[in-house]
């Protein structure tokens, strides 16, 4: 893992905690700018958590592994390595925490 200090960002979303976790983990394409921030560019078809990994797939079926899931605690937190297209040896780690906050959810990402 990297020796750099972590980057921490938080956002409040107007959704219950279980729905916020679902959208973050199961509807990634709804919030991740895949054409500009995916490995396949305009040929990117999807990115999803599958079989313990975060995987991008192109329209021709090619796949690129972005990371490996280290912790999956629905509506609580998610931890995964981050190495889009790399072999994982130089992976960093991302932790996403979901906190109930009034009528919504505070989502905290530490990378």
N, C-alpha and C positions, 0 to 999 in steps of 0.2 A: 504494500500500500504506500501511497505517496507521503512525503515528508512535509507537504504544504499544509498550512492551516486550513481548517474546513471553511467552506462557504455555507452559510445558513440563510435560508429564505423561508418566509411564512406567508400564507394567504388565508383569508377567511372566505369560505364558500357558503352560500345560502342553501345548504343541503344537510340532511341528517348524516351523522357519522357513517352509518353503514352504506348509504348511497354515495358519499364522498369516496369511500374506499373502493366501492365497485367501479365508479367512473375512472378513478385513478388507475386501477389495475386491469379492468376489462374493456374500457373504451378509450384506450390511449390515443387512438387516432383523432378523437374529438378534441384533444388539447395539445398534442405534440405536433409541431409543424413538419410532418414527415417529408414532403417534397424538398424542403430546404435544409432539414436537419436529419435526414436519413442517409444511409450509405448508398442507396440505389437512386436517389434523386427523384425525378418525375416517374421513374419506373417502380417506385416503392408501392407495394400493395397494402401492407399491414405491418404492424408491430404489436406483439402480444406476449404475455407470460404464458409459457407452454413447457410442460415437463420440467419445471424447476429452473427455467432459463427465460431471459428476455430475448425474443427472436424477431428480427425484421425479415419480411419476405417480399421478394420482388414479384412483378406481374408474371415473370416467366418461371416462378417457383424457386428461384435461388434463395438461399437463406444466409443471414449473417447474425451471429450471436453477439448481443450487446452486453450480456452479463449473466450471472448465476444467482439465483435466489438463496439467501443465507437465512432469512427469517420471514415467515408469512403468518401474521397474526391478524386475521380479518377485523377491521374496524379499530385496530389498535396501532399496528406498525408493520412496516415492510422494510427489509434490508436486502440489498443486492450488490454484487460487484458491478463495475462499470468499465467496459472495454470494447466499445462498439467496433466490431470487425477484427479486433485484436485477438491474440491467443490467450489472454487472461493473465499472463505473467506480470504485466505492468498495470493491473487493474486497480482502480480506486474503489471506494465503497460509498454507497448511498443509503441513507436511512430516512424513511418517510414516516412521520408520526401523525396520527389523527387524534385530535382532541375535541370533545364536545365543547361548544362555545355558544351559549344562548340557543337561538333557533337554528344555528348552523354548525360548521366544523372549522376548526383551525387546522390547517395542513402545514406541517413544518418539514422542510427538506434540508438535510445536512449532507453535503458532499465534500 
